[in-house]
Amino acid sequence: MTETTTASKALTSRSYRRRLPRPGQHKQSVLASSWVLLSLVVVLVPLLYLVSISFMTQGQIASGILFPSQPATQNWANAWDSPIPRGVVNSLVAAFGGALLTLVLALPGAWAIARHRTGGKALSGLILSPWLLPPIVAIIPLLTLLRILGLTNTLEGLTLVYALMNVPVAIWLLDGFIRRIPVEIEEAGRIDGASEWQLLLRVVTPMLAPALIAVGVIIVILNYNEFLFATFLTQSQDTQTVPVLLAGMLSERVQDFGRIAASSLIAVIPIFAVAVLLQRYLIEGLTTGAVK
């Protein structure tokens, strides 16, 4: 009975010690909370001020006030009547279409590099190296190729450029995800008589679904925010993306900052909604790739 009581006290004491905070743990928690709060302030304050400007008149903006005394909704009406909504649609089409084509091209390439050692150890780095170059060096070749294909000043041509432009980074990201899939699963598929393409489509792709969504979201955001190629490869408002149209508003002689702020918020809302709706899949995919 005495031994049982002693053991029970030892277990209770051990569990109590586990519940006690470690030295410095409270300090680390305060620092982490402060850092998160600072990050939120840095991110949210400019956006909130942008919302405030979108309801100001030119006189209120010139006076330097933070909040309008009488909100001016005309800025939003002017933004909706401008080419900005069409530019948002163009950006979404080019971003999602380019991301889908990128994944279709990158998945077989990443699987060949990760599983079949295609190109050796250096191929993955060589594929990524052109993506690190300044984009301006590719403008003239791309213009020439699109002119040959008859795709200059078209949304299809811009989508194709976006798709090819992000293949290297997609291969680089997917390579790490594929290497974490157990090889035994693919070997079991080969024993059952599956071909290489059947393995890729029916075994590997379903297991990579969270990773594909995560990489796809990253590429969509890159495409949506891209400015240089969209500036040179599209000239008409029917094909221009929203970053190009916003830059055109800033280059006007008389700048209506209230309308520009409202137009910027209209441009931010769709991609922000995509990031929020797919946040669970994005975190799941990135976490899967980070844990062995």
Backbone hydrogen bonds in HBPLUS format (Angstrom, degrees):
<---DONOR---> <-ACCEPTOR-->    atom                        ^
c    i                          cat <-CA-CA->   ^        H-A-AA   ^      H-
h    n   atom  resd res      DA  || num        DHA   H-A  angle D-A-AA Bond
n    s   type  num  typ     dist DA aas  dist angle  dist       angle   num
A0005-THR N   A0001-MET O   2.97 MM   4  6.23 159.0  2.01 146.8 152.3     1
A0006-THR N   A0002-THR O   2.89 MM   4  6.11 156.9  1.95 147.7 154.4     2
A0007-ALA N   A0003-GLU O   2.90 MM   4  6.10 160.2  1.94 149.0 154.1     3
A0008-SER N   A0004-THR O   2.88 MM   4  6.08 155.4  1.94 147.1 154.3     4
A0009-LYS N   A0005-THR O   2.91 MM   4  6.15 156.0  1.96 147.1 153.4     5
A0010-ALA N   A0006-THR O   2.92 MM   4  6.17 151.8  2.00 144.6 152.9     6
A0011-LEU N   A0007-ALA O   2.93 MM   4  6.20 158.7  1.98 149.6 154.6     7
A0012-THR N   A0008-SER O   2.93 MM   4  6.13 158.8  1.97 146.9 153.1     8
A0013-SER N   A0009-LYS O   2.83 MM   4  6.01 158.5  1.87 147.3 153.4     9
A0014-ARG N   A0010-ALA O   2.87 MM   4  6.05 154.1  1.93 145.6 153.0    10
A0015-SER N   A0011-LEU O   2.90 MM   4  6.11 162.7  1.93 151.6 155.5    11
A0016-TYR N   A0012-THR O   2.91 MM   4  6.05 146.6  2.02 141.8 151.6    12
A0017-ARG N   A0013-SER O   2.94 MM   4  6.18 153.0  2.01 143.6 150.6    13
A0018-ARG N   A0014-ARG O   3.05 MM   4  6.35 145.0  2.18 141.0 150.7    14
A0019-ARG N   A0015-SER O   3.14 MM   4  6.40 142.9  2.28 138.2 147.0    15
A0019-ARG N   A0016-TYR O   3.10 MM   3  5.16 122.6  2.44  94.2 108.5    16
A0020-LEU N   A0016-TYR O   3.15 MM   4  6.46 130.2  2.41 140.9 154.0    17
A0020-LEU N   A0017-ARG O   3.24 MM   3  5.17 136.8  2.44  93.1 104.8    18
A0025-GLN N   A0022-ARG O   2.97 MM   3  5.31 164.3  1.99 132.3 133.7    19
A0028-GLN N   A0024-GLY O   2.96 MM   4  6.21 156.0  2.02 148.9 155.2    20
A0029-SER N   A0025-GLN O   2.94 MM   4  6.19 152.3  2.02 147.2 155.1    21
A0030-VAL N   A0026-HIS O   2.97 MM   4  6.25 154.9  2.04 147.8 154.0    22
A0031-LEU N   A0027-LYS O   2.97 MM   4  6.22 159.2  2.02 148.3 154.1    23
A0032-ALA N   A0028-GLN O   2.87 MM   4  6.07 158.0  1.92 148.4 154.5    24
A0033-SER N   A0029-SER O   2.93 MM   4  6.12 161.0  1.97 147.5 152.7    25
A0034-SER N   A0030-VAL O   2.89 MM   4  6.04 154.5  1.95 146.1 153.6    26
A0035-TRP N   A0031-LEU O   2.89 MM   4  6.09 151.8  1.97 144.9 152.6    27
A0036-VAL N   A0032-ALA O   2.97 MM   4  6.22 158.1  2.01 148.7 154.3    28
A0037-LEU N   A0033-SER O   2.94 MM   4  6.12 160.7  1.98 146.5 152.1    29
A0038-LEU N   A0034-SER O   2.89 MM   4  6.08 157.9  1.94 146.1 152.2    30
A0039-SER N   A0035-TRP O   2.91 MM   4  6.12 155.1  1.98 145.5 152.4    31
A0040-LEU N   A0036-VAL O   2.94 MM   4  6.22 156.6  1.99 149.9 156.0    32
A0041-VAL N   A0037-LEU O   2.99 MM   4  6.26 155.0  2.06 147.4 154.2    33
A0042-VAL N   A0038-LEU O   2.95 MM   4  6.20 162.6  1.98 151.2 155.4    34
A0043-VAL N   A0039-SER O   2.99 MM   4  6.19 151.5  2.08 146.6 154.1    35
A0044-LEU N   A0040-LEU O   2.78 MM   4  5.74 168.5  1.79 153.5 157.5    36
A0045-VAL N   A0041-VAL O   3.04 MM   4  5.54 161.5  2.07 139.8 145.4    37
A0048-LEU N   A0044-LEU O   2.81 MM   4  6.00 162.8  1.84 162.4 167.6    38
A0049-TYR N   A0045-VAL O   2.93 MM   4  6.11 156.9  1.99 151.9 158.2    39
A0050-LEU N   A0046-PRO O   2.87 MM   4  6.06 143.5  2.00 140.0 150.6    40
A0051-VAL N   A0047-LEU O   2.95 MM   4  6.29 150.7  2.03 146.8 154.2    41
A0052-SER N   A0048-LEU O   2.98 MM   4  6.29 152.3  2.06 141.9 149.7    42
A0053-ILE N   A0049-TYR O   2.87 MM   4  6.16 156.7  1.93 148.3 153.9    43
A0054-SER N   A0050-LEU O   3.04 MM   4  6.24 146.3  2.15 142.1 151.0    44
A0055-PHE N   A0052-SER O   3.15 MM   3  5.58 157.8  2.20 109.2 115.9    45
A0056-MET N   A0053-ILE O   2.99 MM   3  5.08 163.3  2.02 117.3 116.3    46
A0072-ALA N   A0055-PHE O   2.71 MM  17  4.60 161.2  1.75 118.6 125.0    47
A0061-ILE N   A0057-THR O   3.00 MM   4  6.28 157.4  2.05 152.8 159.1    48
A0062-ALA N   A0058-GLN O   2.96 MM   4  6.16 157.0  2.02 146.5 152.8    49
A0063-SER N   A0059-GLY O   3.04 MM   4  6.23 137.1  2.23 140.2 151.3    50
A0064-GLY N   A0061-ILE O   3.18 MM   3  5.45 152.0  2.26 104.7 112.9    51
A0076-TRP N   A0073-THR O   3.16 MM   3  5.61 128.9  2.43 107.6 118.4    52
A0077-ALA N   A0073-THR O   3.33 MM   4  6.74 157.7  2.39 147.5 153.8    53
A0078-ASN N   A0074-GLN O   2.87 MM   4  6.10 159.3  1.91 152.6 157.7    54
A0079-ALA N   A0075-ASN O   2.96 MM   4  6.16 146.4  2.08 138.3 147.9    55
A0080-TRP N   A0076-TRP O   2.95 MM   4  6.19 155.8  2.01 149.0 154.3    56
A0081-ASP N   A0077-ALA O   3.10 MM   4  6.29 143.0  2.24 140.6 150.5    57
A0082-SER N   A0079-ALA O   3.24 MM   3  5.18 157.9  2.29  99.7 106.2    58
A0087-GLY N   A0083-PRO O   2.94 MM   4  6.21 151.5  2.03 150.8 160.1    59
A0087-GLY N   A0084-ILE O   2.96 MM   3  4.87 112.5  2.43  95.1 112.3    60
A0088-VAL N   A0084-ILE O   2.85 MM   4  6.19 147.7  1.95 155.9 165.5    61
A0089-VAL N   A0085-PRO O   3.10 MM   4  6.42 158.0  2.15 147.3 152.1    62
A0090-ASN N   A0086-ARG O   2.94 MM   4  6.23 161.2  1.97 150.0 155.3    63
A0091-SER N   A0087-GLY O   2.87 MM   4  6.06 155.8  1.93 145.6 152.3    64
A0092-LEU N   A0088-VAL O   2.92 MM   4  6.17 159.0  1.96 150.5 155.9    65
A0093-VAL N   A0089-VAL O   2.92 MM   4  6.14 162.3  1.95 154.1 158.8    66
A0094-ALA N   A0090-ASN O   2.95 MM   4  6.10 171.2  1.96 152.3 155.0    67
A0095-ALA N   A0091-SER O   2.80 MM   4  5.82 155.0  1.86 145.3 153.3    68
A0096-PHE N   A0092-LEU O   2.91 MM   4  5.92 173.9  1.92 150.2 152.3    69
A0097-GLY N   A0093-VAL O   2.87 MM   4  5.70 155.3  1.93 143.1 151.4    70
A0098-GLY N   A0094-ALA O   2.91 MM   4  5.66 154.9  1.97 132.5 140.5    71
A0099-ALA N   A0095-ALA O   2.99 MM   4  6.05 153.6  2.06 139.0 146.7    72
A0100-LEU N   A0096-PHE O   2.95 MM   4  6.10 158.9  2.00 148.1 153.2    73
A0101-LEU N   A0097-GLY O   3.11 MM   4  6.32 165.7  2.13 149.8 153.4    74
A0102-THR N   A0098-GLY O   2.90 MM   4  6.02 151.9  1.98 144.4 153.1    75
A0103-LEU N   A0099-ALA O   3.01 MM   4  6.25 159.2  2.05 150.2 154.0    76
A0104-VAL N   A0100-LEU O   3.07 MM   4  6.32 156.3  2.12 146.8 153.6    77
A0105-LEU N   A0101-LEU O   3.03 MM   4  6.24 153.6  2.10 148.4 154.7    78
A0106-ALA N   A0102-THR O   2.77 MM   4  5.83 151.7  1.85 149.5 158.8    79
A0107-LEU N   A0103-LEU O   3.03 MM   4  5.75 163.2  2.06 144.3 146.9    80
A0110-ALA N   A0106-ALA O   2.80 MM   4  5.95 165.9  1.82 163.2 166.5    81
A0111-TRP N   A0107-LEU O   2.98 MM   4  6.10 158.5  2.02 151.0 157.1    82
A0112-ALA N   A0108-PRO O   2.93 MM   4  6.08 155.2  1.99 146.6 152.9    83
A0113-ILE N   A0109-GLY O   3.05 MM   4  6.27 156.8  2.10 147.9 154.0    84
A0114-ALA N   A0110-ALA O   2.91 MM   4  6.00 164.1  1.93 149.3 154.1    85
A0115-ARG N   A0111-TRP O   2.91 MM   4  5.74 162.9  1.94 146.2 151.2    86
A0116-HIS N   A0112-ALA O   3.01 MM   4  5.03 138.4  2.19 117.9 130.5    87
A0118-THR N   A0112-ALA O   3.30 MM   6  5.73 174.3  2.30 131.1 130.3    88
A0120-GLY N   A0117-ARG O   3.11 MM   3  5.36 166.8  2.13 126.2 127.0    89
A0126-LEU N   A0122-ALA O   2.98 MM   4  6.17 156.5  2.03 153.8 161.4    90
A0127-ILE N   A0123-LEU O   2.86 MM   4  6.04 153.3  1.93 154.7 160.7    91
A0128-LEU N   A0124-SER O   3.25 MM   4  6.45 151.7  2.33 139.4 146.4    92
A0129-SER N   A0125-GLY O   3.03 MM   4  6.14 137.9  2.21 143.5 154.3    93
A0131-TRP N   A0128-LEU O   3.05 MM   3  5.46 129.8  2.31 110.9 124.0    94
A0132-LEU N   A0129-SER O   3.07 MM   3  5.34 146.3  2.18 107.2 116.9    95
A0133-LEU N   A0130-PRO O   3.17 MM   3  5.36 160.3  2.21 105.5 111.6    96
A0137-VAL N   A0134-PRO O   3.23 MM   3  6.15 161.7  2.26 127.1 129.9    97
A0138-ALA N   A0135-PRO O   3.05 MM   3  5.74 159.0  2.10 119.9 125.7    98
A0139-ILE N   A0136-ILE O   3.30 MM   3  5.42 167.3  2.32 108.4 112.2    99
A0142-LEU N   A0138-ALA O   3.07 MM   4  6.06 159.1  2.12 148.4 154.8   100
A0143-LEU N   A0139-ILE O   2.87 MM   4  6.08 160.5  1.91 156.2 162.0   101
A0144-THR N   A0140-ILE O   3.02 MM   4  6.21 159.2  2.07 151.8 157.0   102
A0145-LEU N   A0141-PRO O   2.93 MM   4  6.16 163.3  1.96 151.0 155.4   103
A0146-LEU N   A0142-LEU O   2.88 MM   4  6.00 167.1  1.89 155.0 158.6   104
A0147-ARG N   A0143-LEU O   2.98 MM   4  6.06 146.0  2.09 139.9 149.2   105
A0148-ILE N   A0144-THR O   3.04 MM   4  6.33 151.1  2.12 145.5 153.0   106
A0149-LEU N   A0145-LEU O   3.02 MM   4  6.32 152.2  2.10 146.4 154.1   107
A0150-GLY N   A0146-LEU O   2.91 MM   4  5.90 111.4  2.40 132.6 148.9   108
A0151-LEU N   A0146-LEU O   2.79 MM   5  4.95 162.5  1.82 151.5 152.0   109
A0150-GLY N   A0147-ARG O   3.22 MM   3  4.93 147.5  2.33  92.1 101.7   110
A0153-ASN N   A0233-LEU O   3.20 MM  80  5.61 133.3  2.43 152.8 159.5   111
A0158-LEU N   A0154-THR O   3.26 MM   4  6.56 159.5  2.31 143.7 148.7   112
A0159-THR N   A0155-LEU O   2.94 MM   4  6.10 155.4  2.00 144.2 151.1   113
A0160-LEU N   A0156-GLU O   2.95 MM   4  6.20 154.8  2.02 147.1 153.7   114
A0161-VAL N   A0157-GLY O   3.01 MM   4  6.27 156.1  2.06 147.1 153.4   115
A0162-TYR N   A0158-LEU O   2.95 MM   4  6.21 160.9  1.98 150.4 155.4   116
A0163-ALA N   A0159-THR O   2.93 MM   4  6.15 153.3  2.00 146.2 153.8   117
A0164-LEU N   A0160-LEU O   3.04 MM   4  6.30 164.3  2.06 153.0 155.6   118
A0165-MET N   A0161-VAL O   2.86 MM   4  5.87 152.7  1.94 149.2 157.8   119
A0166-ASN N   A0162-TYR O   3.37 MM   4  6.43 150.6  2.46 145.7 148.7   120
A0167-VAL N   A0164-LEU O   3.45 MM   3  5.43 164.7  2.48 101.9 106.3   121
A0170-ALA N   A0166-ASN O   3.07 MM   4  6.18 152.5  2.15 148.5 156.7   122
A0171-ILE N   A0167-VAL O   2.91 MM   4  6.11 159.9  1.95 157.9 162.6   123
A0172-TRP N   A0168-PRO O   2.97 MM   4  6.20 160.7  2.01 149.5 155.2   124
A0173-LEU N   A0169-VAL O   3.00 MM   4  6.17 152.4  2.08 141.6 148.3   125
A0174-LEU N   A0170-ALA O   2.86 MM   4  6.00 168.5  1.88 153.5 157.1   126
A0175-ASP N   A0171-ILE O   2.93 MM   4  5.87 145.1  2.05 145.9 153.9   127
A0178-ILE N   A0174-LEU O   2.94 MM   4  6.16 164.4  1.96 161.2 164.5   128
A0179-ARG N   A0175-ASP O   3.16 MM   4  6.32 157.0  2.21 148.1 153.6   129
A0180-ARG N   A0177-PHE O   3.15 MM   3  5.46 148.0  2.26 104.3 113.6   130
A0181-ILE N   A0178-ILE O   3.06 MM   3  5.45 165.5  2.09 113.8 118.4   131
A0185-ILE N   A0182-PRO O   3.27 MM   3  5.86 146.8  2.39 110.4 117.3   132
A0186-GLU N   A0183-VAL O   3.07 MM   3  5.42 119.1  2.46 106.3 119.8   133
A0187-GLU N   A0183-VAL O   3.00 MM   4  6.32 158.7  2.05 154.0 161.0   134
A0188-ALA N   A0184-GLU O   2.90 MM   4  6.07 149.4  1.99 143.2 150.6   135
A0189-GLY N   A0185-ILE O   3.16 MM   4  6.46 147.8  2.27 138.7 147.0   136
A0190-ARG N   A0186-GLU O   2.95 MM   4  6.33 151.6  2.03 149.0 156.7   137
A0191-ILE N   A0187-GLU O   2.99 MM   4  6.25 153.7  2.06 145.8 152.7   138
A0192-ASP N   A0188-ALA O   3.12 MM   4  6.37 143.9  2.25 139.5 148.8   139
A0194-ALA N   A0189-GLY O   3.04 MM   5  5.54 164.4  2.06 151.0 147.0   140
A0193-GLY N   A0190-ARG O   2.97 MM   3  5.06 156.3  2.03 103.5 110.7   141
A0199-LEU N   A0195-SER O   2.90 MM   4  6.16 151.6  1.98 148.0 156.0   142
A0200-LEU N   A0196-GLU O   2.97 MM   4  6.25 156.9  2.02 146.0 152.1   143
A0201-LEU N   A0197-TRP O   2.90 MM   4  6.06 165.6  1.92 150.7 154.3   144
A0202-ARG N   A0198-GLN O   2.80 MM   4  5.53 161.0  1.84 144.2 150.7   145
A0203-VAL N   A0199-LEU O   3.00 MM   4  5.01 143.7  2.14 123.5 131.9   146
A0204-VAL N   A0199-LEU O   2.86 MM   5  6.21 164.7  1.89 161.9 167.0   147
A0205-THR N   A0200-LEU O   2.93 MM   5  5.97 152.8  2.00 150.4 157.7   148
A0208-LEU N   A0204-VAL O   2.98 MM   4  6.20 131.8  2.21 147.0 161.4   149
A0208-LEU N   A0205-THR O   3.05 MM   3  4.99 132.3  2.28  97.4 111.0   150
A0209-ALA N   A0206-PRO O   3.36 MM   3  5.26 165.9  2.38 102.8 104.9   151
A0211-ALA N   A0208-LEU O   3.00 MM   3  5.14 110.8  2.50 102.4 119.5   152
A0212-LEU N   A0208-LEU O   2.74 MM   4  5.92 159.4  1.78 165.8 173.1   153
A0213-ILE N   A0209-ALA O   3.04 MM   4  6.24 158.2  2.09 152.1 157.2   154
A0214-ALA N   A0210-PRO O   2.96 MM   4  6.17 159.3  2.01 145.4 151.4   155
A0215-VAL N   A0211-ALA O   2.88 MM   4  6.08 170.8  1.89 156.2 158.1   156
A0216-GLY N   A0212-LEU O   2.80 MM   4  5.80 151.8  1.87 139.9 149.3   157
A0217-VAL N   A0213-ILE O   2.87 MM   4  6.06 154.8  1.93 150.1 155.3   158
A0218-ILE N   A0214-ALA O   3.18 MM   4  6.45 160.7  2.22 146.6 151.4   159
A0219-ILE N   A0215-VAL O   2.99 MM   4  6.25 160.1  2.03 151.2 156.4   160
A0220-VAL N   A0216-GLY O   2.85 MM   4  6.04 155.4  1.91 148.9 156.2   161
A0221-ILE N   A0217-VAL O   3.04 MM   4  6.26 160.2  2.08 150.6 154.7   162
A0222-LEU N   A0218-ILE O   3.04 MM   4  6.33 156.3  2.10 145.1 152.0   163
A0223-ASN N   A0219-ILE O   2.84 MM   4  6.07 161.1  1.88 152.8 157.7   164
A0224-TYR N   A0220-VAL O   2.84 MM   4  5.97 161.4  1.87 150.6 156.2   165
A0225-ASN N   A0221-ILE O   3.11 MM   4  6.18 152.8  2.19 145.7 151.3   166
A0226-GLU N   A0223-ASN O   3.23 MM   3  5.17 153.9  2.30  99.8 107.6   167
A0231-THR N   A0227-PHE O   2.94 MM   4  6.05 142.3  2.09 146.8 156.7   168
A0231-THR N   A0228-LEU O   3.16 MM   3  5.22 125.1  2.47  95.7 109.5   169
A0232-PHE N   A0228-LEU O   3.24 MM   4  6.58 156.7  2.30 152.1 156.9   170
A0233-LEU N   A0229-PHE O   2.85 MM   4  5.79 156.8  1.90 155.3 161.9   171
A0239-THR N   A0236-SER O   3.15 MM   3  5.69 154.7  2.22 111.9 118.6   172
A0240-GLN N   A0236-SER O   3.05 MM   4  6.15 133.3  2.27 146.6 160.4   173
A0245-LEU N   A0241-THR O   3.19 MM   4  6.51 158.5  2.23 151.5 158.0   174
A0246-LEU N   A0242-VAL O   2.94 MM   4  6.07 160.0  1.98 153.6 158.4   175
A0247-ALA N   A0243-PRO O   3.01 MM   4  6.18 154.6  2.08 141.7 148.7   176
A0248-GLY N   A0244-VAL O   2.99 MM   4  6.27 145.8  2.11 142.1 151.6   177
A0249-MET N   A0245-LEU O   3.06 MM   4  6.40 144.1  2.19 142.7 151.8   178
A0250-LEU N   A0246-LEU O   3.12 MM   4  6.46 144.9  2.25 144.1 153.3   179
A0251-SER N   A0247-ALA O   3.14 MM   4  6.39 129.0  2.41 137.6 150.5   180
A0251-SER N   A0248-GLY O   3.26 MM   3  5.14 135.8  2.47  91.2 103.1   181
A0252-GLU N   A0249-MET O   3.46 MM   3  5.47 163.6  2.49  99.5 104.0   182
A0260-ILE N   A0256-ASP O   2.97 MM   4  6.25 157.3  2.03 152.7 160.1   183
A0261-ALA N   A0257-PHE O   2.87 MM   4  5.98 154.9  1.93 143.9 149.9   184
A0262-ALA N   A0258-GLY O   3.06 MM   4  6.31 161.6  2.09 145.9 150.7   185
A0263-SER N   A0259-ARG O   2.87 MM   4  6.03 157.6  1.92 147.3 153.9   186
A0264-SER N   A0260-ILE O   2.85 MM   4  6.04 151.4  1.94 144.6 152.6   187
A0265-LEU N   A0261-ALA O   3.03 MM   4  6.32 154.2  2.10 148.1 154.3   188
A0266-ILE N   A0262-ALA O   3.03 MM   4  6.30 153.5  2.10 145.6 153.0   189
A0267-ALA N   A0263-SER O   3.00 MM   4  6.27 145.2  2.12 142.1 151.6   190
A0268-VAL N   A0264-SER O   2.93 MM   4  6.21 139.3  2.10 141.2 152.7   191
A0269-ILE N   A0265-LEU O   3.04 MM   4  6.12 157.5  2.09 154.0 157.4   192
A0272-PHE N   A0268-VAL O   2.99 MM   4  6.01 154.4  2.06 160.2 168.5   193
A0273-ALA N   A0269-ILE O   2.89 MM   4  6.02 153.2  1.96 151.2 158.3   194
A0274-VAL N   A0270-PRO O   2.99 MM   4  6.30 153.5  2.06 147.7 154.9   195
A0275-ALA N   A0271-ILE O   3.05 MM   4  6.24 160.5  2.09 143.1 147.7   196
A0276-VAL N   A0272-PHE O   2.99 MM   4  6.22 154.7  2.05 146.9 153.7   197
A0277-LEU N   A0273-ALA O   2.89 MM   4  6.02 166.5  1.91 152.9 156.7   198
A0278-LEU N   A0274-VAL O   3.02 MM   4  6.05 154.6  2.09 148.0 154.3   199
A0279-GLN N   A0276-VAL O   3.35 MM   3  5.04 165.6  2.37 100.0 102.6   200
A0282-LEU N   A0278-LEU O   2.89 MM   4  6.07 153.5  1.96 151.4 160.1   201
A0283-ILE N   A0279-GLN O   2.90 MM   4  6.08 167.1  1.92 155.8 157.6   202
A0284-GLU N   A0280-ARG O   2.96 MM   4  6.06 159.1  2.01 143.7 150.4   203
A0285-GLY N   A0281-TYR O   2.86 MM   4  5.94 158.5  1.91 144.5 150.2   204
A0286-LEU N   A0282-LEU O   2.99 MM   4  6.16 168.8  2.01 151.2 154.3   205
A0287-THR N   A0283-ILE O   2.86 MM   4  5.88 155.5  1.92 146.3 153.6   206
A0288-THR N   A0284-GLU O   2.94 MM   4  6.04 153.5  2.01 141.8 149.1   207
A0289-GLY N   A0285-GLY O   3.09 MM   4  6.33 150.4  2.19 144.0 151.6   208
A0290-ALA N   A0286-LEU O   3.09 MM   4  6.22 124.3  2.41 133.4 147.4   209
A0290-ALA N   A0287-THR O   3.10 MM   3  5.01 136.5  2.30  93.6 106.1   210
A0291-VAL N   A0287-THR O   3.18 MM   4  6.31 133.5  2.41 148.9 157.6   211
